Amino acid sequence: MRLVIARCSVDYHGRLNAHLPEATRLLVHKGDGSLLVHSDGGSYKPLNWMSPPCALVVEEPDEDAASAGVIEQWRVTHRKSGDELVVQIYELLHDSQHELGRDPGLVKDGVEADLQRLLAEQVAVIGPDLQLVRREFPTAIGPVDLLLRDPAGGTVAVEVKRRGDIDGVEQLTRYLELLGRDPHLAPVAGVFAAQEIKPQARVLAADRGIRCVTLDYDEMKGVASGAPRLF
């Protein structure tokens, strides 16, 4: 990745035309070939850019541009559309290149695996006196997120989602049908647990005899969530 801070002007030619007058900006030329033009404020988004596939060519300014103070010109051309981004540089303030390597990608906080782990450690969120039997309890059609025992010896199957919708309720219904056939597990109650549960999913769950539990992820992590409470 090449990072350049320069006093420059920028012109876009193609399906639309746009002009950025002379000012000091950050130019980011990424390894995928794209070029992004940033200012110091206003937005995290670039002022203008050229997405890949594109090619950057550094040109000598013509006589008129040179007489106006341009010392270098970048022409970035999109290989498919032919659109062009022309950057005229008047002064170079910083120029550096950095090898960033392969990025592992964004790892989101609060994904279902995190919720499942926290809930396994805090089964009292589901109900009092419950005991964890196993996470990822196997069935013929896939694992149930949590399997719990209640004080009376019954079993509770818990399906955990970030956002609970009808598909999640249907999934838990199939698990309950299979688990209920095992005399060592029956009777099996179902709990649908999610950070957010859609109204249609609540209606279907109630019709299937499945209890819904809304999870406060921040509270489970020991962080005050700021969610309004009655008490």
Phi and psi in degrees as GROMACS dihedral restraints (atoms count N, CA, C in turn):
[ dihedral_restraints ]
;  ai    aj    ak    al  type     phi  dphi    fc
    3     4     5     6     1  -109.2    20    10
    4     5     6     7     1   128.5    20    10
    6     7     8     9     1  -114.1    20    10
    7     8     9    10     1   122.5    20    10
    9    10    11    12     1  -127.8    20    10
   10    11    12    13     1   127.1    20    10
   12    13    14    15     1  -106.0    20    10
   13    14    15    16     1   121.3    20    10
   15    16    17    18     1  -147.6    20    10
   16    17    18    19     1   152.0    20    10
   18    19    20    21     1   -84.5    20    10
   19    20    21    22     1   116.9    20    10
   21    22    23    24     1  -151.1    20    10
   22    23    24    25     1   165.5    20    10
   24    25    26    27     1  -120.5    20    10
   25    26    27    28     1   155.1    20    10
   27    28    29    30     1  -135.6    20    10
   28    29    30    31     1   132.9    20    10
   30    31    32    33     1  -128.0    20    10
   31    32    33    34     1   133.0    20    10
   33    34    35    36     1  -109.1    20    10
   34    35    36    37     1   128.9    20    10
   36    37    38    39     1  -124.7    20    10
   37    38    39    40     1   129.0    20    10
   39    40    41    42     1   164.7    20    10
   40    41    42    43     1  -131.9    20    10
   42    43    44    45     1   -62.1    20    10
   43    44    45    46     1   -24.6    20    10
   45    46    47    48     1  -143.0    20    10
   46    47    48    49     1   157.4    20    10
   48    49    50    51     1  -112.2    20    10
   49    50    51    52     1   139.5    20    10
   51    52    53    54     1  -145.9    20    10
   52    53    54    55     1   149.2    20    10
   54    55    56    57     1  -134.6    20    10
   55    56    57    58     1   131.5    20    10
   57    58    59    60     1  -112.0    20    10
   58    59    60    61     1   115.8    20    10
   60    61    62    63     1   -64.8    20    10
   61    62    63    64     1   169.6    20    10
   63    64    65    66     1   -58.2    20    10
   64    65    66    67     1   127.0    20    10
   66    67    68    69     1  -166.7    20    10
   67    68    69    70     1   167.5    20    10
   69    70    71    72     1   -85.3    20    10
   70    71    72    73     1   126.2    20    10
   72    73    74    75     1  -141.9    20    10
   73    74    75    76     1   166.3    20    10
   75    76    77    78     1  -100.5    20    10
   76    77    78    79     1   127.2    20    10
   78    79    80    81     1  -108.8    20    10
   79    80    81    82     1   124.6    20    10
   81    82    83    84     1  -115.4    20    10
   82    83    84    85     1   112.1    20    10
   84    85    86    87     1  -105.7    20    10
   85    86    87    88     1   107.2    20    10
   87    88    89    90     1   -87.2    20    10
   88    89    90    91     1   165.5    20    10
   90    91    92    93     1   -63.3    20    10
   91    92    93    94     1   -23.6    20    10
   93    94    95    96     1   -82.5    20    10
   94    95    96    97     1     1.9    20    10
   96    97    98    99     1    98.2    20    10
   97    98    99   100     1   -16.2    20    10
   99   100   101   102     1   -68.7    20    10
  100   101   102   103     1   153.6    20    10
  102   103   104   105     1  -125.3    20    10
  103   104   105   106     1   130.3    20    10
  105   106   107   108     1  -122.5    20    10
  106   107   108   109     1   137.9    20    10
  108   109   110   111     1  -113.2    20    10
  109   110   111   112     1   116.2    20    10
  111   112   113   114     1  -115.6    20    10
  112   113   114   115     1   148.2    20    10
  114   115   116   117     1  -105.0    20    10
  115   116   117   118     1   179.1    20    10
  117   118   119   120     1   -87.2    20    10
  118   119   120   121     1    -2.1    20    10
  120   121   122   123     1  -163.4    20    10
  121   122   123   124     1  -178.1    20    10
  123   124   125   126     1    95.1    20    10
  124   125   126   127     1   -39.4    20    10
  126   127   128   129     1  -173.3    20    10
  127   128   129   130     1   157.3    20    10
  129   130   131   132     1   -78.5    20    10
  130   131   132   133     1   -13.6    20    10
  132   133   134   135     1   -81.1    20    10
  133   134   135   136     1   150.9    20    10
  135   136   137   138     1   -67.5    20    10
  136   137   138   139     1   153.4    20    10
  138   139   140   141     1   -69.5    20    10
  139   140   141   142     1   -36.5    20    10
  141   142   143   144     1  -156.4    20    10
  142   143   144   145     1   162.9    20    10
  144   145   146   147     1  -165.0    20    10
  145   146   147   148     1   165.6    20    10
  147   148   149   150     1  -131.4    20    10
  148   149   150   151     1   120.8    20    10
  150   151   152   153     1   -85.8    20    10
  151   152   153   154     1   154.6    20    10
  153   154   155   156     1   -70.5    20    10
  154   155   156   157     1   158.0    20    10
  156   157   158   159     1   -81.9    20    10
  157   158   159   160     1   127.9    20    10
  159   160   161   162     1  -149.5    20    10
  160   161   162   163     1   167.3    20    10
  162   163   164   165     1  -133.1    20    10
  163   164   165   166     1   138.6    20    10
  165   166   167   168     1  -107.3    20    10
  166   167   168   169     1   129.7    20    10
  168   169   170   171     1  -124.1    20    10
  169   170   171   172     1   129.7    20    10
  171   172   173   174     1   -91.3    20    10
  172   173   174   175     1   125.1    20    10
  174   175   176   177     1  -118.1    20    10
  175   176   177   178     1   155.6    20    10
  177   178   179   180     1   -77.9    20    10
  178   179   180   181     1   134.8    20    10
  180   181   182   183     1   -65.8    20    10
  181   182   183   184     1   148.6    20    10
  183   184   185   186     1   -72.7    20    10
  184   185   186   187     1   179.0    20    10
  186   187   188   189     1   -61.6    20    10
  187   188   189   190     1   -42.5    20    10
  189   190   191   192     1   -65.4    20    10
  190   191   192   193     1   -43.9    20    10
  192   193   194   195     1   -65.5    20    10
  193   194   195   196     1   -40.8    20    10
  195   196   197   198     1   -63.8    20    10
  196   197   198   199     1   -39.1    20    10
  198   199   200   201     1   -68.3    20    10
  199   200   201   202     1   -22.7    20    10
  201   202   203   204     1   -86.2    20    10
  202   203   204   205     1    -1.8    20    10
  204   205   206   207     1   105.5    20    10
  205   206   207   208     1     2.9    20    10
  207   208   209   210     1   -73.7    20    10
  208   209   210   211     1   127.9    20    10
  210   211   212   213     1  -103.4    20    10
  211   212   213   214     1   -18.8    20    10
  213   214   215   216     1  -159.1    20    10
  214   215   216   217     1   145.9    20    10
  216   217   218   219     1  -129.9    20    10
  217   218   219   220     1   131.5    20    10
  219   220   221   222     1  -106.3    20    10
  220   221   222   223     1   132.7    20    10
  222   223   224   225     1  -121.3    20    10
  223   224   225   226     1   115.5    20    10
  225   226   227   228     1  -110.2    20    10
  226   227   228   229     1   120.5    20    10
  228   229   230   231     1  -117.2    20    10
  229   230   231   232     1   129.4    20    10
  231   232   233   234     1   -76.5    20    10
  232   233   234   235     1   128.8    20    10
  234   235   236   237     1   -70.1    20    10
  235   236   237   238     1   -23.6    20    10
  237   238   239   240     1   -96.8    20    10
  238   239   240   241     1   -49.1    20    10
  240   241   242   243     1   -87.4    20    10
  241   242   243   244     1   -22.1    20    10
  243   244   245   246     1    81.6    20    10
  244   245   246   247     1    -0.9    20    10
  246   247   248   249     1   -59.6    20    10
  247   248   249   250     1   149.8    20    10
  249   250   251   252     1  -129.5    20    10
  250   251   252   253     1   143.5    20    10
  252   253   254   255     1  -119.3    20    10
  253   254   255   256     1   117.9    20    10
  255   256   257   258     1  -112.3    20    10
  256   257   258   259     1   120.1    20    10
  258   259   260   261     1  -110.9    20    10
  259   260   261   262     1   120.0    20    10
  261   262   263   264     1  -103.5    20    10
  262   263   264   265     1   119.4    20    10
  264   265   266   267     1  -100.6    20    10
  265   266   267   268     1   126.8    20    10
  267   268   269   270     1   -99.4    20    10
  268   269   270   271     1   -29.9    20    10
  270   271   272   273     1  -155.2    20    10
  271   272   273   274     1   130.4    20    10
  273   274   275   276     1   -95.2    20    10
  274   275   276   277     1   121.2    20    10
  276   277   278   279     1  -102.8    20    10
  277   278   279   280     1   -28.0    20    10
  279   280   281   282     1  -157.9    20    10
  280   281   282   283     1   140.6    20    10
  282   283   284   285     1  -149.2    20    10
  283   284   285   286     1   114.0    20    10
  285   286   287   288     1  -144.2    20    10
  286   287   288   289     1   154.2    20    10
  288   289   290   291     1  -124.6    20    10
  289   290   291   292     1   142.8    20    10
  291   292   293   294     1  -139.7    20    10
  292   293   294   295     1   136.1    20    10
  294   295   296   297     1   -94.4    20    10
  295   296   297   298     1   110.1    20    10
  297   298   299   300     1   -87.2    20    10
  298   299   300   301     1   -21.8    20    10
  300   301   302   303     1    77.2    20    10
  301   302   303   304     1  -177.1    20    10
  303   304   305   306     1   -77.3    20    10
  304   305   306   307     1   131.6    20    10
  306   307   308   309     1   -88.5    20    10
  307   308   309   310     1   133.4    20    10
  309   310   311   312     1   -74.4    20    10
  310   311   312   313     1   -10.0    20    10
  312   313   314   315     1    92.8    20    10
  313   314   315   316     1   167.8    20    10
  315   316   317   318     1   -75.6    20    10
  316   317   318   319     1   129.5    20    10
  318   319   320   321     1  -106.8    20    10
  319   320   321   322     1   110.4    20    10
  321   322   323   324     1   -80.2    20    10
  322   323   324   325     1   143.5    20    10
  324   325   326   327     1   -84.8    20    10
  325   326   327   328     1   141.6    20    10
  327   328   329   330     1    87.2    20    10
  328   329   330   331     1    19.9    20    10
  330   331   332   333     1   -73.2    20    10
  331   332   333   334     1   171.1    20    10
  333   334   335   336     1   -59.0    20    10
  334   335   336   337     1   -35.4    20    10
  336   337   338   339     1   -63.4    20    10
  337   338   339   340     1   -38.7    20    10
  339   340   341   342     1   -67.0    20    10
  340   341   342   343     1   -43.2    20    10
  342   343   344   345     1   -61.8    20    10
  343   344   345   346     1   -43.2    20    10
  345   346   347   348     1   -61.9    20    10
  346   347   348   349     1   -44.4    20    10
  348   349   350   351     1   -62.4    20    10
  349   350   351   352     1   -46.9    20    10
  351   352   353   354     1   -63.7    20    10
  352   353   354   355     1   -40.5    20    10
  354   355   356   357     1   -67.5    20    10
  355   356   357   358     1   -34.6    20    10
  357   358   359   360     1   -64.2    20    10
  358   359   360   361     1   -29.4    20    10
  360   361   362   363     1   -85.0    20    10
  361   362   363   364     1   -14.7    20    10
  363   364   365   366     1  -134.4    20    10
  364   365   366   367     1    57.4    20    10
  366   367   368   369     1   -66.1    20    10
  367   368   369   370     1   -12.5    20    10
  369   370   371   372     1   -64.8    20    10
  370   371   372   373     1   -18.6    20    10
  372   373   374   375     1   -61.8    20    10
  373   374   375   376     1   -33.6    20    10
  375   376   377   378     1   -77.8    20    10
  376   377   378   379     1   -39.4    20    10
  378   379   380   381     1   175.1    20    10
  379   380   381   382     1   161.2    20    10
  381   382   383   384     1   -72.3    20    10
  382   383   384   385     1   149.3    20    10
  384   385   386   387     1    63.7    20    10
  385   386   387   388     1    20.3    20    10
  387   388   389   390     1   -85.3    20    10
  388   389   390   391     1   150.2    20    10
  390   391   392   393     1  -125.6    20    10
  391   392   393   394     1   139.1    20    10
  393   394   395   396     1   -75.1    20    10
  394   395   396   397     1   126.8    20    10
  396   397   398   399     1   -89.2    20    10
  397   398   399   400     1   -50.8    20    10
  399   400   401   402     1  -169.4    20    10
  400   401   402   403     1   146.2    20    10
  402   403   404   405     1   -86.1    20    10
  403   404   405   406     1   150.6    20    10
  405   406   407   408     1    53.1    20    10
  406   407   408   409     1    53.0    20    10
  408   409   410   411     1   -70.4    20    10
  409   410   411   412     1   124.2    20    10
  411   412   413   414     1   -75.5    20    10
  412   413   414   415     1   143.3    20    10
  414   415   416   417     1  -133.8    20    10
  415   416   417   418     1   175.5    20    10
  417   418   419   420     1   -67.8    20    10
  418   419   420   421     1   -18.7    20    10
  420   421   422   423     1  -115.3    20    10
  421   422   423   424     1    13.1    20    10
  423   424   425   426     1   129.4    20    10
  424   425   426   427     1   165.9    20    10
  426   427   428   429     1   -82.8    20    10
  427   428   429   430     1   141.7    20    10
  429   430   431   432     1   -81.0    20    10
  430   431   432   433     1   136.3    20    10
  432   433   434   435     1   -56.7    20    10
  433   434   435   436     1   -52.0    20    10
  435   436   437   438     1  -136.5    20    10
  436   437   438   439     1   138.9    20    10
  438   439   440   441     1  -119.7    20    10
  439   440   441   442     1   125.6    20    10
  441   442   443   444     1  -122.2    20    10
  442   443   444   445     1   158.6    20    10
  444   445   446   447     1  -111.3    20    10
  445   446   447   448     1   136.6    20    10
  447   448   449   450     1   -96.2    20    10
  448   449   450   451     1   166.9    20    10
  450   451   452   453     1   -59.9    20    10
  451   452   453   454     1   -25.5    20    10
  453   454   455   456     1   -84.1    20    10
  454   455   456   457     1    -1.7    20    10
  456   457   458   459     1    95.8    20    10
  457   458   459   460     1    -1.8    20    10
  459   460   461   462     1   -77.9    20    10
  460   461   462   463     1   173.1    20    10
  462   463   464   465     1  -115.4    20    10
  463   464   465   466     1   144.5    20    10
  465   466   467   468     1  -122.6    20    10
  466   467   468   469     1   121.3    20    10
  468   469   470   471     1  -100.3    20    10
  469   470   471   472     1   128.5    20    10
  471   472   473   474     1  -119.0    20    10
  472   473   474   475     1   125.3    20    10
  474   475   476   477     1  -104.5    20    10
  475   476   477   478     1   127.7    20    10
  477   478   479   480     1  -111.6    20    10
  478   479   480   481     1   130.1    20    10
  480   481   482   483     1  -136.4    20    10
  481   482   483   484     1   156.5    20    10
  483   484   485   486     1   -73.9    20    10
  484   485   486   487     1   -50.2    20    10
  486   487   488   489     1  -123.9    20    10
  487   488   489   490     1   117.7    20    10
  489   490   491   492     1   -88.8    20    10
  490   491   492   493     1   123.7    20    10
  492   493   494   495     1  -128.0    20    10
  493   494   495   496     1  -174.2    20    10
  495   496   497   498     1   -60.2    20    10
  496   497   498   499     1   -37.7    20    10
  498   499   500   501     1   -60.2    20    10
  499   500   501   502     1   -37.9    20    10
  501   502   503   504     1   -66.0    20    10
  502   503   504   505     1   -37.8    20    10
  504   505   506   507     1   -66.8    20    10
  505   506   507   508     1   -41.9    20    10
  507   508   509   510     1   -62.0    20    10
  508   509   510   511     1   -40.3    20    10
  510   511   512   513     1   -61.1    20    10
  511   512   513   514     1   -46.7    20    10
  513   514   515   516     1   -65.4    20    10
  514   515   516   517     1   -36.7    20    10
  516   517   518   519     1   -58.3    20    10
  517   518   519   520     1   -42.0    20    10
  519   520   521   522     1   -66.2    20    10
  520   521   522   523     1   -40.8    20    10
  522   523   524   525     1   -60.8    20    10
  523   524   525   526     1   -43.9    20    10
  525   526   527   528     1   -62.7    20    10
  526   527   528   529     1   -37.9    20    10
  528   529   530   531     1   -63.2    20    10
  529   530   531   532     1   -43.0    20    10
  531   532   533   534     1   -70.1    20    10
  532   533   534   535     1   -45.7    20    10
  534   535   536   537     1   -64.1    20    10
  535   536   537   538     1   -33.7    20    10
  537   538   539   540     1   -67.2    20    10
  538   539   540   541     1   -16.5    20    10
  540   541   542   543     1   -78.8    20    10
  541   542   543   544     1   -15.4    20    10
  543   544   545   546     1   -88.1    20    10
  544   545   546   547     1   114.9    20    10
  546   547   548   549     1   -63.3    20    10
  547   548   549   550     1   -20.8    20    10
  549   550   551   552     1   -77.8    20    10
  550   551   552   553     1   -16.1    20    10
  552   553   554   555     1  -108.9    20    10
  553   554   555   556     1   -30.7    20    10
  555   556   557   558     1   -65.5    20    10
  556   557   558   559     1   146.8    20    10
  558   559   560   561     1   -78.0    20    10
  559   560   561   562     1   149.2    20    10
  561   562   563   564     1  -117.5    20    10
  562   563   564   565     1   121.4    20    10
  564   565   566   567     1   -97.2    20    10
  565   566   567   568     1   154.3    20    10
  567   568   569   570     1  -115.5    20    10
  568   569   570   571     1   140.0    20    10
  570   571   572   573     1  -129.5    20    10
  571   572   573   574     1   127.2    20    10
  573   574   575   576     1  -104.8    20    10
  574   575   576   577     1   111.0    20    10
  576   577   578   579     1  -115.9    20    10
  577   578   579   580     1   129.5    20    10
  579   580   581   582     1  -157.3    20    10
  580   581   582   583     1   160.4    20    10
  582   583   584   585     1   -68.1    20    10
  583   584   585   586     1   -33.5    20    10
  585   586   587   588     1  -143.5    20    10
  586   587   588   589     1   129.9    20    10
  588   589   590   591     1  -121.2    20    10
  589   590   591   592     1   124.5    20    10
  591   592   593   594     1   -69.9    20    10
  592   593   594   595     1   147.4    20    10
  594   595   596   597     1   -55.0    20    10
  595   596   597   598     1   -40.4    20    10
  597   598   599   600     1   -63.9    20    10
  598   599   600   601     1   -36.0    20    10
  600   601   602   603     1   -67.3    20    10
  601   602   603   604     1   -37.2    20    10
  603   604   605   606     1   -63.8    20    10
  604   605   606   607     1   -42.1    20    10
  606   607   608   609     1   -63.4    20    10
  607   608   609   610     1   -46.1    20    10
  609   610   611   612     1   -65.2    20    10
  610   611   612   613     1   -40.4    20    10
  612   613   614   615     1   -62.2    20    10
  613   614   615   616     1   -43.9    20    10
  615   616   617   618     1   -61.7    20    10
  616   617   618   619     1   -38.8    20    10
  618   619   620   621     1   -65.8    20    10
  619   620   621   622     1   -30.2    20    10
  621   622   623   624     1   -90.9    20    10
  622   623   624   625     1     0.1    20    10
  624   625   626   627     1    77.6    20    10
  625   626   627   628     1    22.6    20    10
  627   628   629   630     1  -100.6    20    10
  628   629   630   631     1   133.0    20    10
  630   631   632   633     1   -88.0    20    10
  631   632   633   634     1   140.6    20    10
  633   634   635   636     1  -103.5    20    10
  634   635   636   637     1   138.6    20    10
  636   637   638   639     1  -130.6    20    10
  637   638   639   640     1   124.6    20    10
  639   640   641   642     1   -89.4    20    10
  640   641   642   643     1   126.9    20    10
  642   643   644   645     1   -96.8    20    10
  643   644   645   646     1   133.1    20    10
  645   646   647   648     1   -99.7    20    10
  646   647   648   649     1    98.8    20    10
  648   649   650   651     1   -61.9    20    10
  649   650   651   652     1   -43.2    20    10
  651   652   653   654     1   -62.3    20    10
  652   653   654   655     1   -42.9    20    10
  654   655   656   657     1   -64.4    20    10
  655   656   657   658     1   -38.4    20    10
  657   658   659   660     1   -66.2    20    10
  658   659   660   661     1   -29.8    20    10
  660   661   662   663     1   -81.6    20    10
  661   662   663   664     1    -8.0    20    10
  663   664   665   666     1    88.8    20    10
  664   665   666   667     1    19.8    20    10
  666   667   668   669     1  -112.9    20    10
  667   668   669   670     1   133.6    20    10
  669   670   671   672     1   -63.9    20    10
  670   671   672   673     1   125.0    20    10
  672   673   674   675     1   -86.8    20    10
  673   674   675   676     1   -22.3    20    10
  675   676   677   678     1    77.7    20    10
  676   677   678   679     1     5.7    20    10
  678   679   680   681     1   -69.6    20    10
  679   680   681   682     1   135.3    20    10
  681   682   683   684     1   -64.2    20    10
  682   683   684   685     1   141.0    20    10
  684   685   686   687     1  -132.3    20    10
  685   686   687   688     1   153.8    20    10
  687   688   689   690     1   -76.1    20    10
  688   689   690   691     1   -33.4    20    10
